[in-house]
């Protein structure tokens, strides 16, 4: 979520991410990247952790 400091203008910036960590901007392009940690210890048939660009 993003919002103004006074709480107005609330909007969704990105969705569908579970436990995003390692968030950073690319130093040259300014694009936002994130590593996502999925569920742990629930078997081998789950979505793996992944690294992605936020669009």
PETAKA-V71900 format. One record per pair of residues at least 12 apart in sequence whose C-alpha atoms are under 10 Angstrom apart, sorted by the first residue. I is the first residue (numbers start at 1). J is the second residue. D is the distance in whole Angstrom. If there is no record, write none. Layout:
i:j:d
I:J:D
I:J:D
//
This chain:
i:j:d
1:13:5
1:14:7
1:15:9
2:14:9
13:54:9
13:55:9
14:54:7
14:55:8
15:54:9
17:34:9
17:35:9
17:36:7
17:37:9
17:38:9
17:54:10
18:35:10
18:36:6
18:37:7
18:38:6
18:39:9
18:49:10
19:35:9
19:36:6
19:37:6
19:38:7
19:39:9
19:49:10
20:33:10
20:34:6
20:35:6
20:36:4
20:37:6
20:38:9
20:49:10
20:50:10
20:51:9
21:33:10
21:34:6
21:35:5
21:36:6
21:37:7
21:51:10
22:34:6
22:35:5
22:36:8
22:37:10
22:51:9
23:35:7
23:36:9
23:51:10
23:52:10
23:53:10
23:54:10
24:53:10
25:53:9
25:54:10
26:53:10
31:53:7
31:54:7
31:55:8
32:52:9
32:53:6
32:54:5
32:55:8
33:51:7
33:52:6
33:53:4
33:54:6
33:55:9
34:50:8
34:51:6
34:52:6
34:53:6
34:54:7
35:49:7
35:50:6
35:51:4
35:52:6
35:53:9
36:48:9
36:49:6
36:50:5
36:51:6
36:52:8
37:49:5
37:50:7
37:51:9
38:50:8
//
